[in-house]
Amino acid sequence: MSKAFHLVREETISELNSIAKLYIHKRTGARLLSIINDDENKVFSINFRTPPKDSTGVAHILEHSVLAGSEKYPVKEPFVELLKGSLATFVNAFTAPDNTCYPVASQNLQDFYNLIDVYMDAVLHPLISEQTLMQEGWHYEVNDPSEPLTYKGVVFNEMKGVYSSADSLAGRY
């Protein structure tokens, strides 16, 4: 491991035939968990605590927005382009009630490092514009001045679908 990290704990997890190592980044205090085993998939995730202060969904809106271009990859949808030639076995992002995760996986080592490069640049150096936030979040829309205002937005529509699906309703009930 790099000199920038300090090994805090190492533990064998016999049930998973794995070795877990917890590191702390000396300068920032960021934690890094490495799990070593013989799984063909190489998996990486960068995660952030994003406890909500209100119910606006800002963490989820930001999750979508950071994936809309970065300093190194200033295209509108770098992941759509990346996946066209990737061997990825998993690429996603999700916001839980108090954290946001950006996981990727691939069985090909070079592809894995390419995925990490794009994800790290996206979450650490995003190009977030007001237009992106409005598109991904929610905004008022007027189709005709005689009609009432309506809510629109990618995350708004996604969450409307989640909270109205029968499976989701049954699970929350």
VMD Tcl script that builds the backbone (N, CA, C; Angstrom):
set m [mol new atoms 519]
animate dup $m
set s [atomselect $m all]
$s set {name element resname resid chain x y z} {
  {N N MET 1 A 0.857 -1.183 0.000}
  {CA C MET 1 A 0.000 0.000 0.000}
  {C C MET 1 A 0.891 1.231 0.000}
  {N N SER 2 A 0.384 2.294 -0.470}
  {CA C SER 2 A 1.081 3.575 -0.574}
  {C C SER 2 A 1.520 4.087 0.799}
  {N N LYS 3 A 2.578 4.899 0.821}
  {CA C LYS 3 A 3.039 5.521 2.064}
  {C C LYS 3 A 2.033 6.538 2.580}
  {N N ALA 4 A 1.070 6.913 1.737}
  {CA C ALA 4 A 0.057 7.886 2.136}
  {C C ALA 4 A -0.998 7.279 3.053}
  {N N PHE 5 A -1.010 5.951 3.188}
  {CA C PHE 5 A -1.997 5.266 4.001}
  {C C PHE 5 A -1.343 4.544 5.168}
  {N N HIS 6 A -2.086 4.419 6.248}
  {CA C HIS 6 A -1.639 3.695 7.438}
  {C C HIS 6 A -2.583 2.510 7.649}
  {N N LEU 7 A -2.030 1.297 7.768}
  {CA C LEU 7 A -2.845 0.110 8.027}
  {C C LEU 7 A -3.323 0.155 9.471}
  {N N VAL 8 A -4.650 0.154 9.668}
  {CA C VAL 8 A -5.242 0.235 10.997}
  {C C VAL 8 A -5.596 -1.152 11.522}
  {N N ARG 9 A -6.111 -1.998 10.638}
  {CA C ARG 9 A -6.591 -3.309 11.081}
  {C C ARG 9 A -6.569 -4.283 9.919}
  {N N GLU 10 A -6.249 -5.518 10.213}
  {CA C GLU 10 A -6.296 -6.596 9.220}
  {C C GLU 10 A -6.997 -7.774 9.861}
  {N N GLU 11 A -7.929 -8.368 9.125}
  {CA C GLU 11 A -8.702 -9.464 9.681}
  {C C GLU 11 A -9.049 -10.478 8.598}
  {N N THR 12 A -8.946 -11.744 8.944}
  {CA C THR 12 A -9.357 -12.817 8.040}
  {C C THR 12 A -10.847 -13.073 8.236}
  {N N ILE 13 A -11.561 -13.165 7.126}
  {CA C ILE 13 A -12.996 -13.480 7.160}
  {C C ILE 13 A -13.131 -14.856 6.531}
  {N N SER 14 A -13.086 -15.884 7.362}
  {CA C SER 14 A -13.033 -17.259 6.852}
  {C C SER 14 A -14.275 -17.639 6.053}
  {N N GLU 15 A -15.448 -17.109 6.448}
  {CA C GLU 15 A -16.692 -17.430 5.739}
  {C C GLU 15 A -16.652 -16.983 4.284}
  {N N LEU 16 A -15.863 -15.943 3.989}
  {CA C LEU 16 A -15.757 -15.413 2.634}
  {C C LEU 16 A -14.423 -15.750 1.989}
  {N N ASN 17 A -13.594 -16.510 2.700}
  {CA C ASN 17 A -12.244 -16.822 2.224}
  {C C ASN 17 A -11.538 -15.535 1.782}
  {N N SER 18 A -11.574 -14.537 2.676}
  {CA C SER 18 A -11.070 -13.206 2.349}
  {C C SER 18 A -10.222 -12.637 3.477}
  {N N ILE 19 A -9.411 -11.673 3.109}
  {CA C ILE 19 A -8.664 -10.889 4.079}
  {C C ILE 19 A -9.120 -9.444 3.927}
  {N N ALA 20 A -9.556 -8.852 5.034}
  {CA C ALA 20 A -9.990 -7.458 5.027}
  {C C ALA 20 A -8.914 -6.606 5.674}
  {N N LYS 21 A -8.605 -5.479 5.014}
  {CA C LYS 21 A -7.618 -4.545 5.543}
  {C C LYS 21 A -8.235 -3.158 5.555}
  {N N LEU 22 A -8.152 -2.496 6.718}
  {CA C LEU 22 A -8.658 -1.134 6.846}
  {C C LEU 22 A -7.469 -0.186 6.935}
  {N N TYR 23 A -7.469 0.804 6.041}
  {CA C TYR 23 A -6.408 1.805 5.994}
  {C C TYR 23 A -7.008 3.180 6.269}
  {N N ILE 24 A -6.159 4.081 6.767}
  {CA C ILE 24 A -6.529 5.483 6.924}
  {C C ILE 24 A -5.557 6.310 6.095}
  {N N HIS 25 A -6.113 7.230 5.311}
  {CA C HIS 25 A -5.273 8.140 4.541}
  {C C HIS 25 A -4.697 9.160 5.527}
  {N N LYS 26 A -3.376 9.242 5.604}
  {CA C LYS 26 A -2.712 10.048 6.625}
  {C C LYS 26 A -3.077 11.528 6.558}
  {N N ARG 27 A -3.183 12.075 5.369}
  {CA C ARG 27 A -3.422 13.515 5.241}
  {C C ARG 27 A -4.879 13.904 5.459}
  {N N THR 28 A -5.815 13.089 4.955}
  {CA C THR 28 A -7.238 13.477 4.999}
  {C C THR 28 A -8.068 12.725 6.020}
  {N N GLY 29 A -7.584 11.572 6.481}
  {CA C GLY 29 A -8.382 10.760 7.393}
  {C C GLY 29 A -9.395 9.879 6.678}
  {N N ALA 30 A -9.410 9.912 5.354}
  {CA C ALA 30 A -10.337 9.062 4.587}
  {C C ALA 30 A -10.028 7.594 4.874}
  {N N ARG 31 A -11.061 6.802 4.976}
  {CA C ARG 31 A -10.888 5.370 5.234}
  {C C ARG 31 A -10.941 4.590 3.931}
  {N N LEU 32 A -10.117 3.570 3.833}
  {CA C LEU 32 A -10.085 2.702 2.670}
  {C C LEU 32 A -10.171 1.264 3.172}
  {N N LEU 33 A -11.161 0.534 2.689}
  {CA C LEU 33 A -11.328 -0.867 3.045}
  {C C LEU 33 A -10.962 -1.701 1.837}
  {N N SER 34 A -10.008 -2.593 2.008}
  {CA C SER 34 A -9.588 -3.495 0.941}
  {C C SER 34 A -9.951 -4.919 1.352}
  {N N ILE 35 A -10.665 -5.606 0.474}
  {CA C ILE 35 A -11.008 -7.009 0.728}
  {C C ILE 35 A -10.363 -7.828 -0.375}
  {N N ILE 36 A -9.496 -8.723 0.043}
  {CA C ILE 36 A -8.709 -9.521 -0.898}
  {C C ILE 36 A -9.245 -10.948 -0.893}
  {N N ASN 37 A -9.595 -11.443 -2.087}
  {CA C ASN 37 A -10.051 -12.825 -2.226}
  {C C ASN 37 A -9.845 -13.262 -3.676}
  {N N ASP 38 A -10.324 -14.443 -4.003}
  {CA C ASP 38 A -10.093 -14.975 -5.352}
  {C C ASP 38 A -11.275 -14.760 -6.299}
  {N N ASP 39 A -12.154 -13.803 -5.999}
  {CA C ASP 39 A -13.275 -13.481 -6.874}
  {C C ASP 39 A -12.743 -12.898 -8.178}
  {N N GLU 40 A -13.322 -13.296 -9.308}
  {CA C GLU 40 A -12.894 -12.777 -10.613}
  {C C GLU 40 A -13.211 -11.289 -10.779}
  {N N ASN 41 A -14.271 -10.821 -10.113}
  {CA C ASN 41 A -14.649 -9.417 -10.210}
  {C C ASN 41 A -13.731 -8.554 -9.361}
  {N N LYS 42 A -13.289 -7.473 -9.959}
  {CA C LYS 42 A -12.556 -6.449 -9.243}
  {C C LYS 42 A -13.571 -5.346 -8.996}
  {N N VAL 43 A -13.742 -4.959 -7.748}
  {CA C VAL 43 A -14.806 -4.035 -7.375}
  {C C VAL 43 A -14.218 -2.832 -6.649}
  {N N PHE 44 A -14.745 -1.660 -6.981}
  {CA C PHE 44 A -14.334 -0.422 -6.332}
  {C C PHE 44 A -15.572 0.413 -6.088}
  {N N SER 45 A -15.580 1.124 -4.974}
  {CA C SER 45 A -16.652 2.068 -4.714}
  {C C SER 45 A -16.103 3.227 -3.905}
  {N N ILE 46 A -16.474 4.419 -4.292}
  {CA C ILE 46 A -16.177 5.595 -3.480}
  {C C ILE 46 A -17.504 6.036 -2.888}
  {N N ASN 47 A -17.514 6.227 -1.569}
  {CA C ASN 47 A -18.749 6.488 -0.840}
  {C C ASN 47 A -18.607 7.744 0.013}
  {N N PHE 48 A -19.712 8.445 0.167}
  {CA C PHE 48 A -19.729 9.664 0.963}
  {C C PHE 48 A -20.909 9.653 1.909}
  {N N ARG 49 A -20.708 10.167 3.101}
  {CA C ARG 49 A -21.836 10.397 3.999}
  {C C ARG 49 A -22.600 11.593 3.449}
  {N N THR 50 A -23.901 11.416 3.286}
  {CA C THR 50 A -24.740 12.506 2.791}
  {C C THR 50 A -26.039 12.554 3.594}
  {N N PRO 51 A -25.924 12.801 4.912}
  {CA C PRO 51 A -27.157 12.857 5.720}
  {C C PRO 51 A -28.007 14.049 5.307}
  {N N PRO 52 A -29.302 13.834 5.147}
  {CA C PRO 52 A -30.165 14.919 4.675}
  {C C PRO 52 A -30.480 15.932 5.775}
  {N N LYS 53 A -30.574 17.193 5.372}
  {CA C LYS 53 A -31.016 18.240 6.292}
  {C C LYS 53 A -32.503 18.522 6.102}
  {N N ASP 54 A -33.035 18.056 4.958}
  {CA C ASP 54 A -34.439 18.273 4.644}
  {C C ASP 54 A -34.870 17.218 3.625}
  {N N SER 55 A -36.055 17.343 3.098}
  {CA C SER 55 A -36.573 16.335 2.168}
  {C C SER 55 A -36.511 16.785 0.707}
  {N N THR 56 A -35.585 17.683 0.362}
  {CA C THR 56 A -35.490 18.165 -1.018}
  {C C THR 56 A -34.846 17.154 -1.952}
  {N N GLY 57 A -34.150 16.149 -1.403}
  {CA C GLY 57 A -33.496 15.148 -2.245}
  {C C GLY 57 A -32.189 15.630 -2.846}
  {N N VAL 58 A -31.570 16.639 -2.225}
  {CA C VAL 58 A -30.370 17.237 -2.813}
  {C C VAL 58 A -29.234 16.225 -2.983}
  {N N ALA 59 A -29.073 15.266 -2.066}
  {CA C ALA 59 A -28.005 14.269 -2.208}
  {C C ALA 59 A -28.215 13.412 -3.450}
  {N N HIS 60 A -29.452 13.038 -3.710}
  {CA C HIS 60 A -29.765 12.227 -4.883}
  {C C HIS 60 A -29.593 13.049 -6.164}
  {N N ILE 61 A -29.980 14.306 -6.110}
  {CA C ILE 61 A -29.802 15.186 -7.261}
  {C C ILE 61 A -28.317 15.359 -7.566}
  {N N LEU 62 A -27.500 15.538 -6.525}
  {CA C LEU 62 A -26.053 15.654 -6.721}
  {C C LEU 62 A -25.453 14.355 -7.247}
  {N N GLU 63 A -25.959 13.218 -6.764}
  {CA C GLU 63 A -25.471 11.921 -7.276}
  {C C GLU 63 A -25.604 11.868 -8.790}
  {N N HIS 64 A -26.755 12.256 -9.300}
  {CA C HIS 64 A -26.975 12.278 -10.748}
  {C C HIS 64 A -26.106 13.336 -11.424}
  {N N SER 65 A -26.009 14.493 -10.810}
  {CA C SER 65 A -25.324 15.631 -11.427}
  {C C SER 65 A -23.826 15.427 -11.575}
  {N N VAL 66 A -23.196 14.772 -10.599}
  {CA C VAL 66 A -21.737 14.586 -10.709}
  {C C VAL 66 A -21.382 13.616 -11.827}
  {N N LEU 67 A -22.331 12.820 -12.258}
  {CA C LEU 67 A -22.062 11.870 -13.339}
  {C C LEU 67 A -22.341 12.474 -14.717}
  {N N ALA 68 A -22.452 13.792 -14.771}
  {CA C ALA 68 A -22.756 14.473 -16.035}
  {C C ALA 68 A -21.560 15.262 -16.550}
  {N N GLY 69 A -20.381 14.708 -16.396}
  {CA C GLY 69 A -19.180 15.358 -16.901}
  {C C GLY 69 A -18.247 15.797 -15.798}
  {N N SER 70 A -16.943 15.785 -16.102}
  {CA C SER 70 A -15.932 16.140 -15.111}
  {C C SER 70 A -14.800 16.893 -15.794}
  {N N GLU 71 A -13.838 17.353 -14.996}
  {CA C GLU 71 A -12.708 18.102 -15.558}
  {C C GLU 71 A -11.967 17.302 -16.627}
  {N N LYS 72 A -11.658 16.057 -16.314}
  {CA C LYS 72 A -10.898 15.223 -17.247}
  {C C LYS 72 A -11.761 14.686 -18.389}
  {N N TYR 73 A -13.053 14.491 -18.122}
  {CA C TYR 73 A -13.987 13.941 -19.109}
  {C C TYR 73 A -15.178 14.900 -19.253}
  {N N PRO 74 A -14.983 16.038 -19.955}
  {CA C PRO 74 A -16.020 17.068 -20.025}
  {C C PRO 74 A -17.100 16.812 -21.070}
  {N N VAL 75 A -17.588 15.588 -21.135}
  {CA C VAL 75 A -18.691 15.266 -22.040}
  {C C VAL 75 A -19.960 15.133 -21.215}
  {N N LYS 76 A -21.107 15.268 -21.860}
  {CA C LYS 76 A -22.378 15.290 -21.131}
  {C C LYS 76 A -22.623 14.012 -20.330}
  {N N GLU 77 A -22.379 12.869 -20.942}
  {CA C GLU 77 A -22.632 11.600 -20.261}
  {C C GLU 77 A -21.425 10.680 -20.435}
  {N N PRO 78 A -20.346 10.898 -19.674}
  {CA C PRO 78 A -19.136 10.102 -19.858}
  {C C PRO 78 A -19.355 8.606 -19.646}
  {N N PHE 79 A -20.308 8.247 -18.806}
  {CA C PHE 79 A -20.507 6.832 -18.521}
  {C C PHE 79 A -21.214 6.099 -19.651}
  {N N VAL 80 A -22.071 6.798 -20.353}
  {CA C VAL 80 A -22.698 6.202 -21.529}
  {C C VAL 80 A -21.619 5.887 -22.564}
  {N N GLU 81 A -20.707 6.845 -22.770}
  {CA C GLU 81 A -19.608 6.643 -23.722}
  {C C GLU 81 A -18.670 5.541 -23.246}
  {N N LEU 82 A -18.349 5.555 -21.967}
  {CA C LEU 82 A -17.439 4.561 -21.399}
  {C C LEU 82 A -17.989 3.143 -21.550}
  {N N LEU 83 A -19.269 2.989 -21.280}
  {CA C LEU 83 A -19.864 1.653 -21.295}
  {C C LEU 83 A -19.965 1.053 -22.694}
  {N N LYS 84 A -19.872 1.888 -23.714}
  {CA C LYS 84 A -19.924 1.368 -25.086}
  {C C LYS 84 A -18.769 0.426 -25.367}
  {N N GLY 85 A -17.619 0.653 -24.724}
  {CA C GLY 85 A -16.461 -0.199 -24.958}
  {C C GLY 85 A -15.959 -0.899 -23.714}
  {N N SER 86 A -16.722 -0.829 -22.631}
  {CA C SER 86 A -16.277 -1.395 -21.356}
  {C C SER 86 A -16.696 -2.852 -21.206}
  {N N LEU 87 A -15.929 -3.561 -20.403}
  {CA C LEU 87 A -16.255 -4.942 -20.043}
  {C C LEU 87 A -16.850 -4.988 -18.640}
  {N N ALA 88 A -17.350 -3.868 -18.175}
  {CA C ALA 88 A -17.861 -3.741 -16.810}
  {C C ALA 88 A -18.921 -4.793 -16.508}
  {N N THR 89 A -18.853 -5.315 -15.293}
  {CA C THR 89 A -19.894 -6.227 -14.824}
  {C C THR 89 A -20.885 -5.489 -13.926}
  {N N PHE 90 A -20.498 -4.272 -13.485}
  {CA C PHE 90 A -21.411 -3.447 -12.697}
  {C C PHE 90 A -20.940 -2.000 -12.742}
  {N N VAL 91 A -21.836 -1.103 -13.087}
  {CA C VAL 91 A -21.577 0.333 -13.058}
  {C C VAL 91 A -22.876 0.979 -12.603}
  {N N ASN 92 A -22.795 1.763 -11.522}
  {CA C ASN 92 A -24.010 2.392 -11.034}
  {C C ASN 92 A -23.654 3.477 -10.034}
  {N N ALA 93 A -24.653 4.072 -9.483}
  {CA C ALA 93 A -24.533 5.003 -8.373}
  {C C ALA 93 A -25.866 4.966 -7.663}
  {N N PHE 94 A -25.842 5.154 -6.353}
  {CA C PHE 94 A -27.107 5.179 -5.638}
  {C C PHE 94 A -26.987 5.988 -4.368}
  {N N THR 95 A -28.111 6.555 -3.972}
  {CA C THR 95 A -28.187 7.343 -2.760}
  {C C THR 95 A -29.090 6.618 -1.785}
  {N N ALA 96 A -28.546 6.312 -0.624}
  {CA C ALA 96 A -29.298 5.709 0.473}
  {C C ALA 96 A -29.746 6.851 1.395}
  {N N PRO 97 A -30.470 6.544 2.453}
  {CA C PRO 97 A -30.938 7.634 3.317}
  {C C PRO 97 A -29.834 8.532 3.897}
  {N N ASP 98 A -28.622 7.996 4.101}
  {CA C ASP 98 A -27.581 8.822 4.714}
  {C C ASP 98 A -26.214 8.738 4.034}
  {N N ASN 99 A -26.153 8.119 2.848}
  {CA C ASN 99 A -24.870 8.042 2.139}
  {C C ASN 99 A -25.103 7.890 0.644}
  {N N THR 100 A -24.062 8.202 -0.114}
  {CA C THR 100 A -24.108 8.081 -1.568}
  {C C THR 100 A -22.926 7.238 -2.011}
  {N N CYS 101 A -23.176 6.259 -2.890}
  {CA C CYS 101 A -22.155 5.298 -3.320}
  {C C CYS 101 A -22.026 5.308 -4.839}
  {N N TYR 102 A -20.793 5.157 -5.284}
  {CA C TYR 102 A -20.480 5.097 -6.710}
  {C C TYR 102 A -19.653 3.831 -6.963}
  {N N PRO 103 A -20.307 2.657 -7.111}
  {CA C PRO 103 A -19.570 1.398 -7.303}
  {C C PRO 103 A -19.392 1.017 -8.776}
  {N N VAL 104 A -18.259 0.354 -9.047}
  {CA C VAL 104 A -17.972 -0.200 -10.376}
  {C C VAL 104 A -17.320 -1.564 -10.202}
  {N N ALA 105 A -17.443 -2.410 -11.226}
  {CA C ALA 105 A -16.794 -3.721 -11.194}
  {C C ALA 105 A -16.496 -4.176 -12.615}
  {N N SER 106 A -15.416 -4.918 -12.746}
  {CA C SER 106 A -15.035 -5.510 -14.017}
  {C C SER 106 A -14.143 -6.707 -13.735}
  {N N GLN 107 A -14.133 -7.657 -14.647}
  {CA C GLN 107 A -13.229 -8.796 -14.523}
  {C C GLN 107 A -11.915 -8.540 -15.258}
  {N N ASN 108 A -11.855 -7.461 -16.027}
  {CA C ASN 108 A -10.658 -7.103 -16.774}
  {C C ASN 108 A -9.927 -5.989 -16.020}
  {N N LEU 109 A -8.664 -6.203 -15.680}
  {CA C LEU 109 A -7.913 -5.272 -14.848}
  {C C LEU 109 A -7.788 -3.880 -15.477}
  {N N GLN 110 A -7.442 -3.794 -16.761}
  {CA C GLN 110 A -7.306 -2.486 -17.393}
  {C C GLN 110 A -8.644 -1.754 -17.462}
  {N N ASP 111 A -9.704 -2.477 -17.787}
  {CA C ASP 111 A -11.043 -1.902 -17.807}
  {C C ASP 111 A -11.415 -1.398 -16.410}
  {N N PHE 112 A -11.090 -2.173 -15.393}
  {CA C PHE 112 A -11.354 -1.803 -14.003}
  {C C PHE 112 A -10.688 -0.474 -13.657}
  {N N TYR 113 A -9.421 -0.334 -14.015}
  {CA C TYR 113 A -8.704 0.916 -13.734}
  {C C TYR 113 A -9.274 2.079 -14.546}
  {N N ASN 114 A -9.735 1.835 -15.753}
  {CA C ASN 114 A -10.383 2.884 -16.547}
  {C C ASN 114 A -11.674 3.351 -15.871}
  {N N LEU 115 A -12.468 2.403 -15.385}
  {CA C LEU 115 A -13.710 2.733 -14.692}
  {C C LEU 115 A -13.429 3.569 -13.442}
  {N N ILE 116 A -12.426 3.160 -12.674}
  {CA C ILE 116 A -12.067 3.909 -11.466}
  {C C ILE 116 A -11.642 5.326 -11.831}
  {N N ASP 117 A -10.856 5.459 -12.879}
  {CA C ASP 117 A -10.377 6.775 -13.302}
  {C C ASP 117 A -11.550 7.708 -13.618}
  {N N VAL 118 A -12.518 7.207 -14.354}
  {CA C VAL 118 A -13.669 8.029 -14.729}
  {C C VAL 118 A -14.519 8.353 -13.490}
  {N N TYR 119 A -14.777 7.372 -12.651}
  {CA C TYR 119 A -15.588 7.613 -11.458}
  {C C TYR 119 A -14.919 8.581 -10.496}
  {N N MET 120 A -13.628 8.394 -10.247}
  {CA C MET 120 A -12.927 9.280 -9.313}
  {C C MET 120 A -12.937 10.714 -9.823}
  {N N ASP 121 A -12.703 10.906 -11.121}
  {CA C ASP 121 A -12.734 12.261 -11.652}
  {C C ASP 121 A -14.144 12.840 -11.566}
  {N N ALA 122 A -15.139 12.009 -11.816}
  {CA C ALA 122 A -16.525 12.479 -11.760}
  {C C ALA 122 A -16.907 12.963 -10.367}
  {N N VAL 123 A -16.581 12.185 -9.341}
  {CA C VAL 123 A -17.031 12.557 -7.998}
  {C C VAL 123 A -16.121 13.571 -7.318}
  {N N LEU 124 A -14.852 13.642 -7.717}
  {CA C LEU 124 A -13.943 14.592 -7.076}
  {C C LEU 124 A -13.766 15.892 -7.862}
  {N N HIS 125 A -14.076 15.856 -9.171}
  {CA C HIS 125 A -13.920 17.042 -10.022}
  {C C HIS 125 A -15.098 17.194 -10.985}
  {N N PRO 126 A -16.330 17.215 -10.474}
  {CA C PRO 126 A -17.489 17.303 -11.376}
  {C C PRO 126 A -17.635 18.683 -11.999}
  {N N LEU 127 A -18.241 18.694 -13.171}
  {CA C LEU 127 A -18.624 19.950 -13.823}
  {C C LEU 127 A -20.133 20.073 -13.640}
  {N N ILE 128 A -20.544 20.731 -12.596}
  {CA C ILE 128 A -21.973 20.826 -12.302}
  {C C ILE 128 A -22.452 22.234 -12.633}
  {N N SER 129 A -23.379 22.300 -13.561}
  {CA C SER 129 A -23.942 23.599 -13.938}
  {C C SER 129 A -25.341 23.739 -13.342}
  {N N GLU 130 A -25.823 24.948 -13.324}
  {CA C GLU 130 A -27.183 25.198 -12.850}
  {C C GLU 130 A -28.187 24.438 -13.716}
  {N N GLN 131 A -27.910 24.383 -15.020}
  {CA C GLN 131 A -28.799 23.666 -15.941}
  {C C GLN 131 A -28.852 22.174 -15.591}
  {N N THR 132 A -27.695 21.586 -15.264}
  {CA C THR 132 A -27.657 20.170 -14.884}
  {C C THR 132 A -28.477 19.939 -13.625}
  {N N LEU 133 A -28.294 20.800 -12.622}
  {CA C LEU 133 A -29.056 20.655 -11.378}
  {C C LEU 133 A -30.554 20.756 -11.635}
  {N N MET 134 A -30.950 21.666 -12.501}
  {CA C MET 134 A -32.380 21.809 -12.801}
  {C C MET 134 A -32.909 20.600 -13.568}
  {N N GLN 135 A -32.112 20.093 -14.493}
  {CA C GLN 135 A -32.545 18.932 -15.281}
  {C C GLN 135 A -32.636 17.697 -14.396}
  {N N GLU 136 A -31.627 17.473 -13.565}
  {CA C GLU 136 A -31.584 16.272 -12.739}
  {C C GLU 136 A -32.501 16.370 -11.535}
  {N N GLY 137 A -32.629 17.560 -10.985}
  {CA C GLY 137 A -33.452 17.756 -9.795}
  {C C GLY 137 A -34.897 17.944 -10.139}
  {N N TRP 138 A -35.464 19.013 -9.654}
  {CA C TRP 138 A -36.848 19.308 -9.983}
  {C C TRP 138 A -36.964 20.784 -10.301}
  {N N HIS 139 A -37.924 21.072 -11.136}
  {CA C HIS 139 A -38.181 22.446 -11.522}
  {C C HIS 139 A -39.645 22.568 -11.931}
  {N N TYR 140 A -40.122 23.786 -11.929}
  {CA C TYR 140 A -41.476 24.049 -12.411}
  {C C TYR 140 A -41.451 24.141 -13.922}
  {N N GLU 141 A -42.508 23.669 -14.525}
  {CA C GLU 141 A -42.613 23.779 -15.975}
  {C C GLU 141 A -44.024 24.239 -16.336}
  {N N VAL 142 A -44.081 25.133 -17.313}
  {CA C VAL 142 A -45.360 25.631 -17.800}
  {C C VAL 142 A -45.463 25.273 -19.274}
  {N N ASN 143 A -46.461 24.476 -19.608}
  {CA C ASN 143 A -46.682 24.131 -21.007}
  {C C ASN 143 A -47.572 25.160 -21.692}
  {N N ASP 144 A -48.540 25.631 -20.936}
  {CA C ASP 144 A -49.495 26.613 -21.458}
  {C C ASP 144 A -49.852 27.542 -20.293}
  {N N PRO 145 A -49.871 28.836 -20.513}
  {CA C PRO 145 A -50.171 29.770 -19.415}
  {C C PRO 145 A -51.516 29.519 -18.719}
  {N N SER 146 A -52.423 28.874 -19.412}
  {CA C SER 146 A -53.731 28.613 -18.801}
  {C C SER 146 A -53.718 27.353 -17.923}
  {N N GLU 147 A -52.657 26.554 -18.021}
  {CA C GLU 147 A -52.549 25.322 -17.229}
  {C C GLU 147 A -51.764 25.588 -15.955}
  {N N PRO 148 A -51.961 24.743 -14.932}
  {CA C PRO 148 A -51.206 24.922 -13.687}
  {C C PRO 148 A -49.720 24.533 -13.870}
  {N N LEU 149 A -48.877 25.046 -12.985}
  {CA C LEU 149 A -47.462 24.668 -12.986}
  {C C LEU 149 A -47.341 23.182 -12.707}
  {N N THR 150 A -46.361 22.540 -13.318}
  {CA C THR 150 A -46.108 21.126 -13.038}
  {C C THR 150 A -44.648 20.972 -12.623}
  {N N TYR 151 A -44.376 19.917 -11.869}
  {CA C TYR 151 A -43.013 19.578 -11.485}
  {C C TYR 151 A -42.418 18.672 -12.548}
  {N N LYS 152 A -41.159 18.894 -12.877}
  {CA C LYS 152 A -40.428 18.037 -13.816}
  {C C LYS 152 A -39.019 17.839 -13.271}
  {N N GLY 153 A -38.323 16.827 -13.796}
  {CA C GLY 153 A -36.944 16.573 -13.410}
  {C C GLY 153 A -36.649 15.092 -13.382}
  {N N VAL 154 A -35.415 14.711 -13.703}
  {CA C VAL 154 A -35.025 13.301 -13.781}
  {C C VAL 154 A -35.200 12.608 -12.435}
  {N N VAL 155 A -34.602 13.162 -11.375}
  {CA C VAL 155 A -34.699 12.547 -10.051}
  {C C VAL 155 A -36.126 12.603 -9.539}
  {N N PHE 156 A -36.803 13.713 -9.795}
  {CA C PHE 156 A -38.204 13.832 -9.376}
  {C C PHE 156 A -39.031 12.697 -9.986}
  {N N ASN 157 A -38.893 12.477 -11.285}
  {CA C ASN 157 A -39.651 11.408 -11.950}
  {C C ASN 157 A -39.222 10.023 -11.471}
  {N N GLU 158 A -37.930 9.846 -11.245}
  {CA C GLU 158 A -37.435 8.559 -10.745}
  {C C GLU 158 A -38.046 8.249 -9.374}
  {N N MET 159 A -38.038 9.228 -8.485}
  {CA C MET 159 A -38.561 9.004 -7.142}
  {C C MET 159 A -40.089 8.872 -7.143}
  {N N LYS 160 A -40.744 9.588 -8.034}
  {CA C LYS 160 A -42.199 9.449 -8.170}
  {C C LYS 160 A -42.525 8.004 -8.544}
  {N N GLY 161 A -41.712 7.433 -9.449}
  {CA C GLY 161 A -41.906 6.043 -9.835}
  {C C GLY 161 A -41.634 5.081 -8.696}
  {N N VAL 162 A -40.559 5.324 -7.966}
  {CA C VAL 162 A -40.202 4.449 -6.842}
  {C C VAL 162 A -41.290 4.468 -5.775}
  {N N TYR 163 A -41.739 5.657 -5.429}
  {CA C TYR 163 A -42.713 5.770 -4.341}
  {C C TYR 163 A -44.138 5.419 -4.748}
  {N N SER 164 A -44.374 5.142 -6.020}
  {CA C SER 164 A -45.719 4.752 -6.435}
  {C C SER 164 A -45.792 3.307 -6.908}
  {N N SER 165 A -44.647 2.617 -6.982}
  {CA C SER 165 A -44.691 1.230 -7.448}
  {C C SER 165 A -45.264 0.318 -6.358}
  {N N ALA 166 A -45.982 -0.702 -6.779}
  {CA C ALA 166 A -46.607 -1.634 -5.822}
  {C C ALA 166 A -45.566 -2.308 -4.942}
  {N N ASP 167 A -44.443 -2.729 -5.518}
  {CA C ASP 167 A -43.384 -3.382 -4.736}
  {C C ASP 167 A -42.823 -2.445 -3.677}
  {N N SER 168 A -42.582 -1.213 -4.057}
  {CA C SER 168 A -42.036 -0.230 -3.127}
  {C C SER 168 A -43.024 0.075 -2.017}
  {N N LEU 169 A -44.276 0.239 -2.374}
  {CA C LEU 169 A -45.310 0.516 -1.361}
  {C C LEU 169 A -45.426 -0.648 -0.381}
  {N N ALA 170 A -45.412 -1.874 -0.899}
  {CA C ALA 170 A -45.514 -3.057 -0.033}
  {C C ALA 170 A -44.280 -3.164 0.862}
  {N N GLY 171 A -43.114 -2.898 0.329}
  {CA C GLY 171 A -41.893 -2.956 1.118}
  {C C GLY 171 A -41.879 -1.936 2.247}
  {N N ARG 172 A -42.339 -0.720 1.978}
  {CA C ARG 172 A -42.362 0.314 3.019}
  {C C ARG 172 A -43.459 0.032 4.045}
  {N N TYR 173 A -44.553 -0.582 3.592}
  {CA C TYR 173 A -45.647 -0.873 4.506}
  {C C TYR 173 A -45.216 -1.939 5.503}
}
mol reanalyze $m
mol bondsrecalc $m
mol representation Tube
mol addrep $m
